[in-house]
């Protein structure tokens, strides 16, 4: 069977299930916009009858994250110039830290890990991904310094990145604690979050953190260092000591009350700014 060509990204059919093959073969011929990708992810979400305001444990959420739409999203992200710019920026930042033990949480398709490996050939990189795709694993075969692991293992990473993860889970602060706890003291944690309703699998219960996430992470015990140059959504924290989840929970409670207010105020100020400075 011939290689499947998705927007110039070639996939060996032997790596695909019949469902994955049929879905990929049905995609548009040309690389779509990110808005099309979001709409397609929403279509699959709705097709499966999911509700982002109800408990995920009571829904078939595993079927959604196992759908080939995520393979499509991985291919799109690999080809998208904006995503590539962000990956390069994060890799360049990590090179400057001179860290060698690096992990990417939820980075199953491997694009960020490959960018880091290219920029820092001496680094040992772990992709923490319990359900990696066969396509992603094949792309990583030649990169001997990259390993795919199902969990944090013993932790102790010098740097750990979580891109587009926390907005998908019902307890983002609990997961942030686990991620930070897997990082050694003096290490860096990079959170690239999108607590915004761009797609329906971004849970509204997390949106209060849009402008308060840094406060909660400070309460957890992380020092905020700013954002990655060239990737302003990627926030950098340093682990400076012991973590205090209980304190973070108290600030999280305040965020649930005040975060929605901050979101509305910032939205209004943004509209006013665009009106005043309209070209």
QUIWO-V416746 format. One record per residue. N is the residue number from 1. RES is the residue in three letters. PHI is phi in degrees with one decimal (NA if undefined). OMEGA is omega in whole degrees, 0 to 359 (999 if undefined). Layout:
[[N:RES:PHI:OMEGA] [N:RES:PHI:OMEGA]]
//
This chain:
[[1:UNK:NA:182] [2:UNK:-67.8:176] [3:UNK:-63.9:178] [4:UNK:-84.8:182] [5:UNK:-105.0:179] [6:UNK:-108.9:177] [7:UNK:58.7:182] [8:UNK:94.9:178] [9:UNK:-95.4:187] [10:UNK:-93.4:183] [11:UNK:-125.3:177] [12:UNK:-76.1:181] [13:UNK:-56.2:181] [14:UNK:-63.3:181] [15:UNK:-86.2:188] [16:UNK:-110.4:167] [17:UNK:-74.3:179] [18:UNK:-62.6:178] [19:UNK:-63.6:180] [20:UNK:-64.6:180] [21:UNK:-61.2:182] [22:UNK:-64.0:180] [23:UNK:-67.2:181] [24:UNK:-62.0:180] [25:UNK:-67.3:182] [26:UNK:-89.0:185] [27:UNK:-73.5:178] [28:UNK:-58.4:182] [29:UNK:-70.5:182] [30:UNK:-100.8:178] [31:UNK:-58.4:183] [32:UNK:-80.5:174] [33:UNK:-81.5:177] [34:UNK:-65.5:178] [35:UNK:-64.2:177] [36:UNK:-65.5:180] [37:UNK:-60.9:178] [38:UNK:-60.7:180] [39:UNK:-63.3:179] [40:UNK:-68.4:177] [41:UNK:-64.9:176] [42:UNK:-66.9:180] [43:UNK:-60.8:180] [44:UNK:-66.8:177] [45:UNK:-56.9:182] [46:UNK:-68.4:179] [47:UNK:-60.1:181] [48:UNK:-91.2:174] [49:UNK:67.7:183] [50:UNK:-88.4:182] [51:UNK:-132.3:184] [52:UNK:-78.5:177] [53:UNK:-106.4:178] [54:UNK:-114.3:182] [55:UNK:-61.0:181] [56:UNK:-67.1:182] [57:UNK:-62.6:181] [58:UNK:-96.1:181] [59:UNK:-125.9:181] [60:UNK:-87.4:185] [61:UNK:-68.1:179] [62:UNK:-62.3:179] [63:UNK:-65.2:180] [64:UNK:-68.6:182] [65:UNK:-74.8:173] [66:UNK:-96.5:182] [67:UNK:-74.1:179] [68:UNK:-60.7:177] [69:UNK:-59.1:179] [70:UNK:-77.6:172] [71:UNK:-65.9:175] [72:UNK:-58.5:181] [73:UNK:-62.7:178] [74:UNK:-63.6:178] [75:UNK:-64.5:179] [76:UNK:-59.8:181] [77:UNK:-62.5:178] [78:UNK:-63.7:185] [79:UNK:-99.0:186] [80:UNK:-71.4:182] [81:UNK:-62.2:180] [82:UNK:-65.2:178] [83:UNK:-61.7:180] [84:UNK:-63.7:178] [85:UNK:-63.2:179] [86:UNK:-64.4:179] [87:UNK:-61.7:180] [88:UNK:-63.9:180] [89:UNK:-65.4:179] [90:UNK:-65.4:179] [91:UNK:-62.5:179] [92:UNK:-64.8:178] [93:UNK:-61.9:181] [94:UNK:-64.7:177] [95:UNK:-61.3:181] [96:UNK:-66.9:179] [97:UNK:-74.8:183] [98:UNK:65.1:176] [99:UNK:-73.7:182] [100:UNK:-119.6:180] [101:UNK:-104.8:191] [102:UNK:-129.8:177] [103:UNK:-130.7:176] [104:UNK:-118.5:183] [105:UNK:-81.9:179] [106:UNK:75.9:183] [107:UNK:-97.2:191] [108:UNK:-54.0:184] [109:UNK:-78.2:169] [110:UNK:89.6:185] [111:UNK:-64.9:179] [112:UNK:-65.8:180] [113:UNK:-59.6:179] [114:UNK:-65.9:178] [115:UNK:-65.0:178] [116:UNK:-66.5:180] [117:UNK:-61.8:179] [118:UNK:-69.0:183] [119:UNK:-80.8:182] [120:UNK:-126.6:185] [121:UNK:-59.2:182] [122:UNK:-87.2:183] [123:UNK:-76.0:171] [124:UNK:-103.8:191] [125:UNK:-117.6:176] [126:UNK:-111.2:169] [127:UNK:-101.0:181] [128:UNK:-90.3:187] [129:UNK:-151.7:183] [130:UNK:-71.3:184] [131:UNK:-129.9:181] [132:UNK:-69.8:178] [133:UNK:-79.4:177] [134:UNK:-64.1:178] [135:UNK:-63.6:179] [136:UNK:-63.2:181] [137:UNK:-63.9:179] [138:UNK:-63.4:181] [139:UNK:-66.5:184] [140:UNK:-95.1:186] [141:UNK:-57.8:184] [142:UNK:-80.7:182] [143:UNK:-93.3:188] [144:UNK:-68.2:181] [145:UNK:-85.5:179] [146:UNK:-107.2:175] [147:UNK:-124.8:178] [148:UNK:-109.3:182] [149:UNK:-125.3:184] [150:UNK:-81.1:184] [151:UNK:-153.4:183] [152:UNK:-67.3:186] [153:UNK:56.0:181] [154:UNK:-87.6:180] [155:UNK:67.4:180] [156:UNK:74.8:180] [157:UNK:-72.6:174] [158:UNK:-78.3:177] [159:UNK:-147.4:180] [160:UNK:-137.9:183] [161:UNK:-114.3:173] [162:UNK:-129.8:180] [163:UNK:-102.5:173] [164:UNK:51.4:182] [165:UNK:-117.8:192] [166:UNK:-64.4:181] [167:UNK:-72.3:181] [168:UNK:-97.1:188] [169:UNK:-116.5:184] [170:UNK:-77.8:178] [171:UNK:-126.1:183] [172:UNK:-63.0:182] [173:UNK:-73.1:175] [174:UNK:-60.7:179] [175:UNK:-69.5:177] [176:UNK:-58.9:177] [177:UNK:-61.5:179] [178:UNK:-61.9:180] [179:UNK:-64.9:180] [180:UNK:-64.8:181] [181:UNK:-68.9:178] [182:UNK:-85.8:180] [183:UNK:-105.8:182] [184:UNK:-73.8:178] [185:UNK:-61.6:185] [186:UNK:89.5:180] [187:UNK:-84.0:182] [188:UNK:-115.4:171] [189:UNK:-120.9:179] [190:UNK:-114.2:177] [191:UNK:-108.1:174] [192:UNK:-112.0:187] [193:UNK:-105.2:173] [194:UNK:-138.2:181] [195:UNK:-83.8:183] [196:UNK:-136.4:184] [197:UNK:-84.5:180] [198:UNK:-76.9:174] [199:UNK:-138.6:189] [200:UNK:-73.9:176] [201:UNK:-81.6:167] [202:UNK:-82.3:190] [203:UNK:-79.6:179] [204:UNK:-55.9:180] [205:UNK:-65.4:179] [206:UNK:-97.7:190] [207:UNK:-67.7:178] [208:UNK:-61.7:182] [209:UNK:-85.7:186] [210:UNK:-53.7:181] [211:UNK:-116.2:183] [212:UNK:-120.7:185] [213:UNK:-57.8:181] [214:UNK:-60.2:179] [215:UNK:-60.2:182] [216:UNK:-65.8:179] [217:UNK:-68.4:175] [218:UNK:-63.8:178] [219:UNK:-64.7:178] [220:UNK:-65.2:180] [221:UNK:122.9:179] [222:UNK:-103.1:176] [223:UNK:-95.7:181] [224:UNK:-81.0:182] [225:UNK:-107.8:182] [226:UNK:112.2:182] [227:UNK:-111.1:179] [228:UNK:-71.3:176] [229:UNK:-57.6:182] [230:UNK:90.7:177] [231:UNK:-147.6:190] [232:UNK:-64.4:179] [233:UNK:-80.9:182] [234:UNK:-92.2:185] [235:UNK:-92.3:186] [236:UNK:-108.0:178] [237:UNK:-127.6:174] [238:UNK:-112.8:174] [239:UNK:-82.8:186] [240:UNK:-109.1:182] [241:UNK:-175.0:179] [242:UNK:-72.1:181] [243:UNK:-94.7:182] [244:UNK:-127.8:182] [245:UNK:-65.2:182] [246:UNK:-61.0:179] [247:UNK:-66.2:178] [248:UNK:-62.3:179] [249:UNK:-64.2:180] [250:UNK:-66.2:178] [251:UNK:-70.6:175] [252:UNK:-60.3:177] [253:UNK:-60.0:177] [254:UNK:-64.4:178] [255:UNK:-64.4:179] [256:UNK:-62.6:180] [257:UNK:-82.2:188] [258:UNK:-97.0:183] [259:UNK:-55.1:179] [260:UNK:-60.3:177] [261:UNK:-65.7:178] [262:UNK:-60.7:180] [263:UNK:-60.8:181] [264:UNK:-67.1:180] [265:UNK:-63.2:180] [266:UNK:-63.4:178] [267:UNK:-64.9:179] [268:UNK:-64.7:179] [269:UNK:-62.7:178] [270:UNK:-64.5:178] [271:UNK:-65.8:179] [272:UNK:-63.2:180] [273:UNK:-60.6:180] [274:UNK:-67.3:178] [275:UNK:-68.6:183] [276:UNK:-70.0:185] [277:UNK:-102.8:179] [278:UNK:-62.2:183] [279:UNK:-69.2:999]]
//
